[in-house]
Amino acid sequence: MMSNEQLQEELKDLKLTKSQMIVLDILRTSGKNGVTPKQLLDKVSFAPRTVRYALRKLLKKKLIKRVPCLQDMRQWIYVPA
């Protein structure tokens, strides 16, 4: 497991935006259960478009994973990779 200092150093190299850093931090603190986009929107004051963009970019950089929600198969749950 990576320490916070090591993680911060690696994230600097990826050049994440402030919104991406906040979304990633929420996902890291949410635990293994993950978070839906709706739950993310409840925790931040960003526009839905900003959250979708941050999730898409974090997925592309392989910092998070997307898994199906078993309670509601129309939704995805995002967890740290």
N, C-alpha and C positions, 0 to 999 in steps of 0.2 A: 504494500500500500504506500502511496506517495504522501509525503508530508505536504502541509499547506504551502510552505516556502517553495518546494520543488514544483508544485502545481502552478503556483503564481508565476514562476519563472517560465514554464512551458507555455502558459496562456499568453504571456507577453509576446512570445514569438509568433503566435497565431493571429495577433492583431484583431482581437475581438472588440466589437463596439460595446458601449456602456450597457445598452439594453440586452445584448447577448450575455454579458458577464452577469447581469442581475438574474436573467432567466436561468443560466447555468447554476448560479449559487442557490436559487430556490430549488432546483431539481436535486442538487447535491444534498441539501438539508432535508429534503422530503423523505429520504430513505429509499428502501427497495420497492415500496408500493407504487412509486411514481406519481405523476400529476397529469391531469387532463388539461387541455388548453383552457377550458372554462375555469378550472381551479386556479390556473396561472393568472388569468385575467382578474380574478377576485383578489389576488395577492399584490398585484402591481397596478399602477395607474396609467398603463400604456394603452394605446389604441389596439384593437384586435389585430389590425394589420401589422403592427410592430411586433407583436408576440408571434404571429405566424412567420414573419420574416426571420426573427431570431431563431425560432425552432428549425426552420428550413436550413439556415446557415450552420447551426450547430450539428444537425444531422449530416450535412455535407462534409463537415470537418471530423465526423465520427466521434464527437464528444458526448453525444447522447444516442439512445436507441428508442425506437418506437415499437410498442407491443400492443396487440389488440386488447381492448377492455372486455373482460369476460362478462360483466354485468350488462353492458350495452355495446353490442358489436358494431354500432355505428361510430363509436369513438375510439380514439387511440390514447394510450398512456405513454408518457415520455419518462424515461429513466436515464440516469447517467451511465455512460458506457464503461 
